[in-house]
Every structure is written in structure tokens, then in C-alpha cells.
């Protein structure tokens, strides 16, 4: 599919092969603006073309092990300044 943009001319987008002539789609594994337009034109869900590592459910898993549940405030050590 050839998609024309206002500033840059023409770009070829291949949704099946996850490619665009601009190269951003292949390098970043995220849809570029041309892919969004091509998906809208072809009635495709653009979210299918976002790599799993960038999805919110996956990104939030990175931080799961860094934070413990807060214990009951009565168990906290006293806070002192100085």
C-alpha cells in the first residue's frame, strides 16, 4: 500500500511484513505515522503492530519486583530528623 504524506512525499507501508520505507517501523517496533494512516485506511487495529515489550501490561511488570506492599503503619520504625 502506498501512503502519501503532506510533507515527506510518498511512503510504501506493508502491514503484513511490518515495514515502511521510512524505516522507523522496523527499527523501533512501533508504528510510525504512515502505519497509523495505513491501518485506518485498511480498517486494521494499529495496536496489533506494537511490539509486546512496549505494551503497558508488560512495562508495568518490570517494576513489580521493586516495590513491596506497605505494611501496617503501626509496624513502621519511628521517624526522626537529624
Biopython code that builds the backbone (N, CA, C, O; Angstrom):
import numpy as np
from Bio.PDB.StructureBuilder import StructureBuilder

atoms = [
    (1, "UNK", "N", (0.845, -1.163, 0.000)),
    (1, "UNK", "CA", (0.000, 0.000, 0.000)),
    (1, "UNK", "C", (0.895, 1.232, 0.000)),
    (1, "UNK", "O", (1.837, 1.302, 0.790)),
    (2, "UNK", "N", (0.631, 2.184, -0.848)),
    (2, "UNK", "CA", (1.379, 3.438, -0.910)),
    (2, "UNK", "C", (0.574, 4.498, -0.179)),
    (2, "UNK", "O", (-0.595, 4.727, -0.488)),
    (3, "UNK", "N", (1.199, 5.133, 0.780)),
    (3, "UNK", "CA", (0.533, 6.182, 1.533)),
    (3, "UNK", "C", (1.255, 7.499, 1.305)),
    (3, "UNK", "O", (2.474, 7.568, 1.461)),
    (4, "UNK", "N", (0.538, 8.524, 0.946)),
    (4, "UNK", "CA", (1.139, 9.825, 0.681)),
    (4, "UNK", "C", (1.011, 10.699, 1.925)),
    (4, "UNK", "O", (-0.050, 10.761, 2.545)),
    (5, "UNK", "N", (2.095, 11.368, 2.279)),
    (5, "UNK", "CA", (2.054, 12.291, 3.400)),
    (5, "UNK", "C", (2.253, 13.706, 2.885)),
    (5, "UNK", "O", (2.787, 13.911, 1.794)),
    (6, "UNK", "N", (1.825, 14.668, 3.667)),
    (6, "UNK", "CA", (1.827, 16.043, 3.225)),
    (6, "UNK", "C", (3.235, 16.604, 3.048)),
    (6, "UNK", "O", (3.499, 17.269, 2.046)),
    (7, "UNK", "N", (4.143, 16.359, 3.986)),
    (7, "UNK", "CA", (5.463, 16.975, 3.945)),
    (7, "UNK", "C", (6.530, 16.142, 3.257)),
    (7, "UNK", "O", (7.418, 16.689, 2.603)),
    (8, "UNK", "N", (6.454, 14.840, 3.395)),
    (8, "UNK", "CA", (7.578, 13.993, 3.008)),
    (8, "UNK", "C", (7.425, 13.288, 1.674)),
    (8, "UNK", "O", (8.357, 12.612, 1.238)),
    (9, "UNK", "N", (6.308, 13.414, 1.022)),
    (9, "UNK", "CA", (6.141, 12.702, -0.236)),
    (9, "UNK", "C", (5.369, 11.424, -0.055)),
    (9, "UNK", "O", (4.310, 11.409, 0.573)),
    (10, "UNK", "N", (5.909, 10.326, -0.616)),
    (10, "UNK", "CA", (5.197, 9.054, -0.588)),
    (10, "UNK", "C", (6.007, 8.010, 0.169)),
    (10, "UNK", "O", (7.236, 7.984, 0.101)),
    (11, "UNK", "N", (5.296, 7.154, 0.888)),
    (11, "UNK", "CA", (5.909, 6.058, 1.619)),
    (11, "UNK", "C", (5.153, 4.782, 1.304)),
    (11, "UNK", "O", (3.928, 4.790, 1.187)),
    (12, "UNK", "N", (5.876, 3.701, 1.169)),
    (12, "UNK", "CA", (5.243, 2.393, 0.998)),
    (12, "UNK", "C", (5.172, 1.738, 2.367)),
    (12, "UNK", "O", (6.173, 1.652, 3.078)),
    (13, "UNK", "N", (3.993, 1.282, 2.726)),
    (13, "UNK", "CA", (3.764, 0.610, 4.002)),
    (13, "UNK", "C", (3.285, -0.795, 3.702)),
    (13, "UNK", "O", (2.349, -0.985, 2.925)),
    (14, "UNK", "N", (3.923, -1.779, 4.314)),
    (14, "UNK", "CA", (3.492, -3.162, 4.180)),
    (14, "UNK", "C", (3.132, -3.678, 5.568)),
    (14, "UNK", "O", (4.009, -4.037, 6.354)),
    (15, "UNK", "N", (1.842, -3.711, 5.861)),
    (15, "UNK", "CA", (1.392, -4.117, 7.187)),
    (15, "UNK", "C", (1.678, -5.595, 7.452)),
    (15, "UNK", "O", (1.982, -5.967, 8.585)),
    (16, "UNK", "N", (1.588, -6.432, 6.439)),
    (16, "UNK", "CA", (1.834, -7.870, 6.627)),
    (16, "UNK", "C", (3.284, -8.162, 6.999)),
    (16, "UNK", "O", (3.560, -9.086, 7.765)),
    (17, "UNK", "N", (4.205, -7.376, 6.456)),
    (17, "UNK", "CA", (5.629, -7.595, 6.714)),
    (17, "UNK", "C", (6.193, -6.629, 7.737)),
    (17, "UNK", "O", (7.402, -6.603, 7.963)),
    (18, "UNK", "N", (5.334, -5.834, 8.359)),
    (18, "UNK", "CA", (5.725, -4.848, 9.376)),
    (18, "UNK", "C", (6.824, -3.932, 8.860)),
    (18, "UNK", "O", (7.866, -3.773, 9.497)),
    (19, "UNK", "N", (6.588, -3.345, 7.725)),
    (19, "UNK", "CA", (7.603, -2.489, 7.121)),
    (19, "UNK", "C", (7.044, -1.202, 6.559)),
    (19, "UNK", "O", (5.890, -1.126, 6.136)),
    (20, "UNK", "N", (7.906, -0.180, 6.568)),
    (20, "UNK", "CA", (7.590, 1.107, 5.974)),
    (20, "UNK", "C", (8.889, 1.662, 5.404)),
    (20, "UNK", "O", (9.956, 1.433, 5.972)),
    (21, "UNK", "N", (8.818, 2.382, 4.298)),
    (21, "UNK", "CA", (10.030, 2.932, 3.687)),
    (21, "UNK", "C", (10.758, 3.931, 4.576)),
    (21, "UNK", "O", (11.953, 4.158, 4.385)),
    (22, "UNK", "N", (10.076, 4.528, 5.536)),
    (22, "UNK", "CA", (10.758, 5.477, 6.418)),
    (22, "UNK", "C", (11.737, 4.761, 7.345)),
    (22, "UNK", "O", (12.693, 5.376, 7.817)),
    (23, "UNK", "N", (11.518, 3.477, 7.614)),
    (23, "UNK", "CA", (12.422, 2.683, 8.437)),
    (23, "UNK", "C", (12.124, 2.706, 9.925)),
    (23, "UNK", "O", (12.643, 1.865, 10.658)),
    (24, "UNK", "N", (11.314, 3.629, 10.393)),
    (24, "UNK", "CA", (11.041, 3.728, 11.829)),
    (24, "UNK", "C", (10.293, 2.507, 12.349)),
    (24, "UNK", "O", (10.566, 2.026, 13.448)),
    (25, "UNK", "N", (9.360, 2.014, 11.562)),
    (25, "UNK", "CA", (8.556, 0.861, 11.969)),
    (25, "UNK", "C", (9.448, -0.347, 12.235)),
    (25, "UNK", "O", (9.255, -1.054, 13.225)),
    (26, "UNK", "N", (10.416, -0.588, 11.367)),
    (26, "UNK", "CA", (11.306, -1.725, 11.514)),
    (26, "UNK", "C", (12.284, -1.520, 12.670)),
    (26, "UNK", "O", (12.555, -2.459, 13.419)),
    (27, "UNK", "N", (12.813, -0.314, 12.826)),
    (27, "UNK", "CA", (13.830, -0.048, 13.851)),
    (27, "UNK", "C", (13.251, -0.013, 15.253)),
    (27, "UNK", "O", (13.819, -0.602, 16.173)),
    (28, "UNK", "N", (12.135, 0.665, 15.428)),
    (28, "UNK", "CA", (11.584, 0.895, 16.758)),
    (28, "UNK", "C", (10.558, -0.141, 17.190)),
    (28, "UNK", "O", (10.226, -0.229, 18.372)),
    (29, "UNK", "N", (10.054, -0.925, 16.245)),
    (29, "UNK", "CA", (8.988, -1.901, 16.515)),
    (29, "UNK", "C", (7.738, -1.205, 17.041)),
    (29, "UNK", "O", (6.960, -1.777, 17.805)),
    (30, "UNK", "N", (7.568, 0.029, 16.619)),
    (30, "UNK", "CA", (6.379, 0.819, 16.922)),
    (30, "UNK", "C", (5.861, 1.407, 15.617)),
    (30, "UNK", "O", (6.651, 1.766, 14.744)),
    (31, "UNK", "N", (4.555, 1.507, 15.474)),
    (31, "UNK", "CA", (4.017, 2.091, 14.244)),
    (31, "UNK", "C", (4.434, 3.556, 14.076)),
    (31, "UNK", "O", (4.385, 4.336, 15.027)),
    (32, "UNK", "N", (4.835, 3.910, 12.883)),
    (32, "UNK", "CA", (5.111, 5.308, 12.553)),
    (32, "UNK", "C", (3.795, 5.940, 12.094)),
    (32, "UNK", "O", (2.777, 5.253, 12.003)),
    (33, "UNK", "N", (3.811, 7.215, 11.812)),
    (33, "UNK", "CA", (2.576, 7.900, 11.423)),
    (33, "UNK", "C", (1.992, 7.321, 10.137)),
    (33, "UNK", "O", (0.773, 7.272, 9.978)),
    (34, "UNK", "N", (2.861, 6.881, 9.215)),
    (34, "UNK", "CA", (2.366, 6.297, 7.969)),
    (34, "UNK", "C", (1.622, 4.991, 8.236)),
    (34, "UNK", "O", (0.638, 4.689, 7.562)),
    (35, "UNK", "N", (2.086, 4.218, 9.213)),
    (35, "UNK", "CA", (1.427, 2.955, 9.553)),
    (35, "UNK", "C", (0.056, 3.226, 10.163)),
    (35, "UNK", "O", (-0.902, 2.507, 9.879)),
    (36, "UNK", "N", (-0.046, 4.264, 11.005)),
    (36, "UNK", "CA", (-1.351, 4.612, 11.569)),
    (36, "UNK", "C", (-2.352, 4.934, 10.455)),
    (36, "UNK", "O", (-3.499, 4.489, 10.491)),
    (37, "UNK", "N", (-1.906, 5.705, 9.476)),
    (37, "UNK", "CA", (-2.782, 6.075, 8.362)),
    (37, "UNK", "C", (-3.149, 4.838, 7.544)),
    (37, "UNK", "O", (-4.306, 4.669, 7.162)),
    (38, "UNK", "N", (-2.177, 3.981, 7.277)),
    (38, "UNK", "CA", (-2.438, 2.764, 6.502)),
    (38, "UNK", "C", (-3.411, 1.852, 7.248)),
    (38, "UNK", "O", (-4.299, 1.262, 6.632)),
    (39, "UNK", "N", (-3.252, 1.731, 8.567)),
    (39, "UNK", "CA", (-4.163, 0.903, 9.360)),
    (39, "UNK", "C", (-5.581, 1.457, 9.308)),
    (39, "UNK", "O", (-6.546, 0.706, 9.167)),
    (40, "UNK", "N", (-5.696, 2.773, 9.423)),
    (40, "UNK", "CA", (-7.026, 3.384, 9.355)),
    (40, "UNK", "C", (-7.655, 3.132, 7.984)),
    (40, "UNK", "O", (-8.834, 2.791, 7.888)),
    (41, "UNK", "N", (-6.868, 3.299, 6.938)),
    (41, "UNK", "CA", (-7.363, 3.101, 5.578)),
    (41, "UNK", "C", (-7.789, 1.649, 5.341)),
    (41, "UNK", "O", (-8.798, 1.394, 4.683)),
    (42, "UNK", "N", (-7.013, 0.694, 5.883)),
    (42, "UNK", "CA", (-7.282, -0.725, 5.667)),
    (42, "UNK", "C", (-8.188, -1.338, 6.738)),
    (42, "UNK", "O", (-8.439, -2.543, 6.723)),
    (43, "UNK", "N", (-8.681, -0.510, 7.669)),
    (43, "UNK", "CA", (-9.536, -0.980, 8.762)),
    (43, "UNK", "C", (-8.831, -2.047, 9.611)),
    (43, "UNK", "O", (-9.431, -3.058, 9.977)),
    (44, "UNK", "N", (-7.549, -1.804, 9.918)),
    (44, "UNK", "CA", (-6.764, -2.686, 10.783)),
    (44, "UNK", "C", (-6.625, -2.020, 12.141)),
    (44, "UNK", "O", (-6.678, -0.796, 12.253)),
    (45, "UNK", "N", (-6.449, -2.834, 13.166)),
    (45, "UNK", "CA", (-6.192, -2.314, 14.507)),
    (45, "UNK", "C", (-4.691, -2.063, 14.624)),
    (45, "UNK", "O", (-3.902, -3.006, 14.559)),
    (46, "UNK", "N", (-4.290, -0.810, 14.796)),
    (46, "UNK", "CA", (-2.865, -0.475, 14.852)),
    (46, "UNK", "C", (-2.178, -1.107, 16.056)),
    (46, "UNK", "O", (-0.969, -1.336, 16.021)),
    (47, "UNK", "N", (-2.929, -1.394, 17.126)),
    (47, "UNK", "CA", (-2.333, -1.965, 18.334)),
    (47, "UNK", "C", (-1.722, -3.340, 18.077)),
    (47, "UNK", "O", (-0.835, -3.769, 18.814)),
    (48, "UNK", "N", (-2.182, -4.024, 17.051)),
    (48, "UNK", "CA", (-1.615, -5.330, 16.704)),
    (48, "UNK", "C", (-0.158, -5.196, 16.263)),
    (48, "UNK", "O", (0.597, -6.168, 16.311)),
    (49, "UNK", "N", (0.235, -4.011, 15.839)),
    (49, "UNK", "CA", (1.574, -3.800, 15.300)),
    (49, "UNK", "C", (2.551, -3.202, 16.314)),
    (49, "UNK", "O", (3.667, -2.825, 15.956)),
    (50, "UNK", "N", (2.133, -3.116, 17.568)),
    (50, "UNK", "CA", (3.019, -2.628, 18.623)),
    (50, "UNK", "C", (3.685, -3.833, 19.271)),
    (50, "UNK", "O", (3.005, -4.772, 19.686)),
    (51, "UNK", "N", (5.002, -3.810, 19.360)),
    (51, "UNK", "CA", (5.739, -4.926, 19.949)),
    (51, "UNK", "C", (5.320, -5.112, 21.407)),
    (51, "UNK", "O", (5.081, -4.127, 22.106)),
    (52, "UNK", "N", (5.225, -6.364, 21.879)),
    (52, "UNK", "CA", (4.782, -6.625, 23.252)),
    (52, "UNK", "C", (5.604, -5.886, 24.313)),
    (52, "UNK", "O", (5.065, -5.512, 25.355)),
    (53, "UNK", "N", (6.875, -5.677, 24.067)),
    (53, "UNK", "CA", (7.715, -5.025, 25.083)),
    (53, "UNK", "C", (7.306, -3.581, 25.342)),
    (53, "UNK", "O", (7.714, -3.010, 26.353)),
    (54, "UNK", "N", (6.525, -2.980, 24.476)),
    (54, "UNK", "CA", (6.073, -1.602, 24.653)),
    (54, "UNK", "C", (4.655, -1.505, 25.200)),
    (54, "UNK", "O", (4.168, -0.401, 25.441)),
    (55, "UNK", "N", (3.997, -2.609, 25.398)),
    (55, "UNK", "CA", (2.621, -2.581, 25.882)),
    (55, "UNK", "C", (2.610, -2.333, 27.391)),
    (55, "UNK", "O", (3.481, -2.812, 28.116)),
    (56, "UNK", "N", (1.627, -1.590, 27.843)),
    (56, "UNK", "CA", (1.556, -1.169, 29.227)),
    (56, "UNK", "C", (1.582, -2.340, 30.195)),
    (56, "UNK", "O", (2.235, -2.260, 31.235)),
    (57, "UNK", "N", (0.888, -3.422, 29.879)),
    (57, "UNK", "CA", (0.874, -4.563, 30.793)),
    (57, "UNK", "C", (2.261, -5.173, 30.958)),
    (57, "UNK", "O", (2.578, -5.696, 32.027)),
    (58, "UNK", "N", (3.089, -5.117, 29.925)),
    (58, "UNK", "CA", (4.450, -5.648, 30.014)),
    (58, "UNK", "C", (5.392, -4.675, 30.718)),
    (58, "UNK", "O", (6.231, -5.089, 31.518)),
    (59, "UNK", "N", (5.256, -3.395, 30.425)),
    (59, "UNK", "CA", (6.114, -2.394, 31.059)),
    (59, "UNK", "C", (5.874, -2.370, 32.561)),
    (59, "UNK", "O", (6.826, -2.240, 33.331)),
    (60, "UNK", "N", (4.635, -2.491, 32.990)),
    (60, "UNK", "CA", (4.345, -2.463, 34.424)),
    (60, "UNK", "C", (4.934, -3.671, 35.144)),
    (60, "UNK", "O", (5.226, -3.581, 36.337)),
    (61, "UNK", "N", (5.115, -4.792, 34.463)),
    (61, "UNK", "CA", (5.717, -5.976, 35.085)),
    (61, "UNK", "C", (7.183, -5.742, 35.461)),
    (61, "UNK", "O", (7.700, -6.389, 36.372)),
    (62, "UNK", "N", (7.841, -4.836, 34.776)),
    (62, "UNK", "CA", (9.239, -4.538, 35.067)),
    (62, "UNK", "C", (9.388, -4.039, 36.498)),
    (62, "UNK", "O", (10.374, -4.349, 37.167)),
    (63, "UNK", "N", (8.421, -3.275, 36.964)),
    (63, "UNK", "CA", (8.522, -2.642, 38.273)),
    (63, "UNK", "C", (7.883, -3.445, 39.399)),
    (63, "UNK", "O", (7.946, -3.023, 40.553)),
    (64, "UNK", "N", (7.280, -4.568, 39.106)),
    (64, "UNK", "CA", (6.606, -5.359, 40.132)),
    (64, "UNK", "C", (7.530, -5.774, 41.265)),
    (64, "UNK", "O", (7.137, -5.703, 42.430)),
    (65, "UNK", "N", (8.725, -6.196, 40.962)),
    (65, "UNK", "CA", (9.615, -6.720, 41.988)),
    (65, "UNK", "C", (10.331, -5.630, 42.789)),
    (65, "UNK", "O", (10.969, -5.932, 43.797)),
    (66, "UNK", "N", (10.240, -4.382, 42.361)),
    (66, "UNK", "CA", (10.940, -3.304, 43.049)),
    (66, "UNK", "C", (10.192, -2.779, 44.266)),
    (66, "UNK", "O", (10.806, -2.190, 45.156)),
    (67, "UNK", "N", (8.913, -2.975, 44.321)),
    (67, "UNK", "CA", (8.112, -2.385, 45.386)),
    (67, "UNK", "C", (7.413, -3.471, 46.186)),
    (67, "UNK", "O", (6.726, -4.332, 45.637)),
    (68, "UNK", "N", (7.607, -3.409, 47.505)),
    (68, "UNK", "CA", (6.898, -4.309, 48.403)),
    (68, "UNK", "C", (5.597, -3.646, 48.827)),
    (68, "UNK", "O", (5.435, -2.431, 48.712)),
    (69, "UNK", "N", (4.683, -4.457, 49.314)),
    (69, "UNK", "CA", (3.452, -3.891, 49.842)),
    (69, "UNK", "C", (3.792, -3.107, 51.105)),
    (69, "UNK", "O", (4.668, -3.502, 51.875)),
    (70, "UNK", "N", (3.105, -2.018, 51.305)),
    (70, "UNK", "CA", (3.303, -1.246, 52.527)),
    (70, "UNK", "C", (2.699, -2.008, 53.699)),
    (70, "UNK", "O", (1.560, -2.475, 53.651)),
    (71, "UNK", "N", (3.491, -2.115, 54.737)),
    (71, "UNK", "CA", (2.989, -2.798, 55.923)),
    (71, "UNK", "C", (2.116, -1.843, 56.721)),
    (71, "UNK", "O", (2.069, -0.643, 56.449)),
    (72, "UNK", "N", (1.438, -2.389, 57.695)),
    (72, "UNK", "CA", (0.594, -1.588, 58.561)),
    (72, "UNK", "C", (1.443, -0.495, 59.210)),
    (72, "UNK", "O", (2.562, -0.763, 59.647)),
    (73, "UNK", "N", (0.941, 0.692, 59.276)),
    (73, "UNK", "CA", (1.713, 1.852, 59.749)),
    (73, "UNK", "C", (2.223, 1.652, 61.178)),
    (73, "UNK", "O", (3.251, 2.222, 61.545)),
    (74, "UNK", "N", (1.538, 0.869, 61.974)),
    (74, "UNK", "CA", (1.986, 0.615, 63.353)),
    (74, "UNK", "C", (3.339, -0.100, 63.398)),
    (74, "UNK", "O", (4.062, 0.009, 64.389)),
    (75, "UNK", "N", (3.677, -0.814, 62.356)),
    (75, "UNK", "CA", (4.947, -1.548, 62.301)),
    (75, "UNK", "C", (6.112, -0.713, 61.780)),
    (75, "UNK", "O", (7.252, -1.177, 61.806)),
    (76, "UNK", "N", (5.860, 0.478, 61.320)),
    (76, "UNK", "CA", (6.921, 1.304, 60.779)),
    (76, "UNK", "C", (7.835, 1.786, 61.905)),
    (76, "UNK", "O", (7.362, 2.047, 63.011)),
    (77, "UNK", "N", (9.138, 1.909, 61.637)),
    (77, "UNK", "CA", (10.022, 2.461, 62.653)),
    (77, "UNK", "C", (9.720, 3.949, 62.854)),
    (77, "UNK", "O", (9.238, 4.615, 61.937)),
    (78, "UNK", "N", (10.002, 4.466, 64.045)),
    (78, "UNK", "CA", (9.728, 5.887, 64.266)),
    (78, "UNK", "C", (10.593, 6.759, 63.363)),
    (78, "UNK", "O", (11.747, 6.434, 63.080)),
    (79, "UNK", "N", (10.028, 7.848, 62.925)),
    (79, "UNK", "CA", (10.733, 8.775, 62.036)),
    (79, "UNK", "C", (11.409, 9.864, 62.874)),
    (79, "UNK", "O", (10.770, 10.548, 63.673)),
    (80, "UNK", "N", (12.688, 10.000, 62.671)),
    (80, "UNK", "CA", (13.418, 11.052, 63.374)),
    (80, "UNK", "C", (14.173, 11.884, 62.360)),
    (80, "UNK", "O", (14.618, 11.378, 61.330)),
    (81, "UNK", "N", (14.315, 13.166, 62.660)),
    (81, "UNK", "CA", (15.082, 14.045, 61.784)),
    (81, "UNK", "C", (16.447, 14.253, 62.391)),
    (81, "UNK", "O", (16.616, 14.241, 63.610)),
    (82, "UNK", "N", (17.406, 14.441, 61.530)),
    (82, "UNK", "CA", (18.732, 14.801, 62.014)),
    (82, "UNK", "C", (19.685, 13.743, 61.964)),
    (82, "UNK", "O", (20.839, 13.934, 62.349)),
]
sb = StructureBuilder()
sb.init_structure("model")
sb.init_model(0)
sb.init_chain("A")
sb.init_seg("    ")
for serial, (resi, resn, name, xyz) in enumerate(atoms, 1):
    if name == "N":
        sb.init_residue(resn, " ", resi, " ")
    sb.init_atom(name, np.array(xyz, "f"), 0.0, 1.0, " ", f" {name:<3s}", serial, name[0])
structure = sb.get_structure()
